[in-house]
Amino acid sequence: MSAAASAPASAAAPTALPGFTVVIPARLASTRLPNKPLADIAGLPMVVHVARRAARSGAARSVVAADDERIVEACRQHGVEALLTRADHASGSDRLAEACELLGLAGDDIVVNVQGDEPLMDPALVDAVARLLADRPDASMGTAAHAIDSVADFLNPNVVKVVLDGRGLAHYFSRAPIPHARDQAAGTAWWQQPAGSPAGLPAGFAPLRHIGIYSYRAAFLRQFPQLPPAPTEALEALEQLRALWHGHRIGVHVAAAAPGPGVDTPADLDRVRALLG
């Protein structure tokens, strides 16, 4: 069996994609890029680009959940729906849970979390992650991944990896290089490549990189912030491990390619400005 963690070989016919809500959490404070949601990209605030991309998906509604009135006002000026949430939320999922309450969403409604620093998010990927929950009643959450093709990304702790089971559900997420290709690593030099190496992974080995987009049922999203944090969550600094720790299933859509770059640093912002310029 290949060490790759890939999609299941077969799946049931997809159901019709129900109307769903995209919620875009946007926080003004950022240690590496202050006022990030309002950063100008091609004449528009970044969060407006994100909302417009999300609105091109099959979502019935796309809403920015902001922690500051300045973000809300910027969205309104450009015809984007936005609501003001508390400024003291510990995490994005807490902000999403409050947004569900403010929007009056029913427990079975599907919510897709698109991060406010993803101005190049593919609308088709938003649909695919929403569809996971429509097709998988056994899953409480959905997310996405794509194949890693470089040693540097595989060994980079900032690149989160995910391993799936045969049904396309997440086994585990980690910053460590998983799965470990024992036979391919033994006696070879690729595993010891220096950081930044352009070397590719061995043929037949295709680990998966997690993409930070999530879908939830609104009832689970309201419950999630109340669940005790998991020990693995604290070790890895990965909030989705809390869901797995408490026995919830996470469906994973395997995308054919990596999404466009997000924005976390000034260098990221320059790159996205060039792409959208």
N, C-alpha and C positions, 0 to 999 in steps of 0.2 A: 504494500500500500504506500502511495506517495505521502511524504510528510506534509504536503500542502493541506491547508485548511480551507477548503473551497465549498461552493454551494452544493446542496443536495443534487443527486443525479436526476431526480424527477420530482414533480410537484403537481398538485391539483390545479385544475383550471382556475385562473384568477377570477375573483368576484368583481362586480362593478365597483369602481372607486367611489366611495361615499363622499359627500361634502365634508371637508375637514377645515380646521382652523390653524393657520400658521401664527405662532406667537414668537416675536423677535425680542428677546431680552436685551436691553441696552443700558449700560452703566457708564456714567460720565467719567468716574475716576478710573485711571489706568496708570500703573506704575511706569510702564515703558512708553506709553503714548497717551499723554493727557488729552482729555476731551475727544477721545477716539471716535465715538459715534458721529460727531459733528465735523470730523476732518473732511476737508473739501476734496472731492474727486470729480474732475471734469465739470465743475460748477454746481455740484449737488453734495449735500452731506452724505457721508458714507452710509448711514443707516437708511437713508431714502433709497439709495441704490439697492440695498439688501431687500427692502420691502417691495420695491418694484419687481425685482427678480422673483421673489416669492409669489407675488400676485399673478405671475405668468404661469404658475402651476395650476393644478386643478382645485386649489383651495377655494372654499366658499368665502373665506375672510382672511385677511392678513393684517395683523395688529402688532404694533411696537409696544412693548411693556418697558417703560422708562423709569429711571430713578430720579430724574430731574426735569423740571418744567421746561427748561431750555430745549431738551430733546423733543418733548411733546410739541412745543411751539414750532420747531423746525419741521417736524413731520406734517403738522397741519398746514403750514405754508405751502407744502408741495403735495397736498391732497392725500396724505397717508394717514390712516387711522392710528391713533396712539392713545395710550392711557398711562396715567401716573401711578406708580406703585411705590411702596415704602423704600426708603433709601438704606435701611439697615439690614436687608436680607443677607444671610450668610452665603447663599449660593444662587446660581441661576435657576435651579429647580424650585427654590422657595419663591422666587419672583414669578415663575410660571404658575405655581399653585395659586398665588394671589390673583394673577390675571384670570385664571379659570373662574374664580369666584366673582370677580368684577364683570366678566363677560356672561355669567350665568349659564355656563356650559353644563349639559347633562352628563351623567356618569359614563355613558357609552360613547360620547363624542370623542373623536380622534383629534389630538393636538400634535402639531409638528413644531419642534423647537429648532429654528434656524438662528444661528448666532449672529449678533449684530455686527460682526466684523468679517462677514463673508459676502462681499459685494459681487463676487463672481459665481455664487451658488447656482448650480444647474436646476432649473425648474423641474426637469424630468426626474432628478434625484429626489427632490421633495416629494413628488408623486409616488415614487417607488417606496420610499420609507413610510409614507402614509398607507400605502397598499399592504404593507407587511401586516399591519394589525387588522385590516379588513379580511385578509386571507388566513390569518393565524389567530383564531380565538384563544389558543393556549398561551399566547405571548402577552405580557403586560407592557412591553416596550419594543420599539424597533430602532434600528440604526443601520449604518452602512460601512462598507470596507472595500478596499481594492487591493490587488496583488502588488506586493513589493518586488522590485526588480534590481535593487542595488544593495550591496553589502553595507554601505554607509547608513542607509535608512534602516536596515534590519538591526544593526547594532546601536542605533541612536536611541537613547532613553526618552527623548522628546517625541519620538515616533511611537505611538501606542499600537501594539499588536493585538490581534484577536484570533482565537482558535475556535472553530465551529464543530458542532456534531453533524451527523448525517442528515438531520432535518433542517439544517441552516440556522440553528439556534446557537447562541454564544456559550461556549464552555468557560472561557476565561479571557480577560483583558489584562495586558501587562506591558510595562515599559521594557521588560527584559526581552531578549530575542527568543520568541517562542513561535512554533514548536522547535525543539532542538533536533537538528538532523544528525543523529548519532553517526550513522554510517557515512554520510557525506562529509561530516566535519572531521572524522578521524583520519589523521595522517595527511590532512590538506592544509594549505596556508590561508585559504579565503577567510576562515573564521577569525584569523588574527590580523586582518587588514587594518591599517591605521585609520583613524577618524578622517572622514572626508574622502576616502578612497573611491574612485569611480568604478571599481570592479563590480561585475555583476554576480548574481547568485548562481549556483550550479544549476544545470538543466534539470527540470523535473521538481525543483523545490520552489514553491510559490507561497510563502507566508503572506498573511493579510494585514494591511495597515488599516486601523480604525479611522473612520471619518466622523467628525464630531457633529453629527446631525441626529436628532432623536424624534421618535413618535411615541405618544403615550395615549392611553385612555384617560379621560379627564378624572375619573374616580381614582385611578392609581396615582395620578399626578398629585392629587390632593393628599393622598396617603403617604407618598414617598418621603416628604420632609420629616414626617413623624417617626419613620423607622430609625432605630438606633444605627449609628454608623458601624460599618463592618471593620474588623481588624485589617483585612486586606485593602480596604478603601484607604485607611490611614497610611499603610505602608506604601502603596502605589500612587497615592494622591489621584485616584480615579473614582469618581462618584458612582459610576454605573455598577461598580462591584458591590455596592450596597444592595442593589436589586437581586443580584445573583446569590449573595449571602443569605438573603431572606427567602430564597426559593422561587423567585419570579423568573420567568423566561424572557429572553431578549432575542427577537428575530433579527437577522442580519441580511441586508441586501448586498450582494457582491456586484459592485459597479465595474464596468469594462475598463474604466480609466480613472485616474485621479481627478478630483475636482479642481477648479481654479484656486489660486492661492488666497488664503485669508490674510488678515492684517493684524499683526501683533506688535510690530516694531516700526520705527521710521523707515527702515530699509524696505519692509514689506509694503508700506504705504507708497513709497516711490515706485515700486514694481507694479502695483495695481494701477497707479495713476498712468503709468506708461501704457498699460494694456487697455485702459479705458479712455485714454487721452484724446 
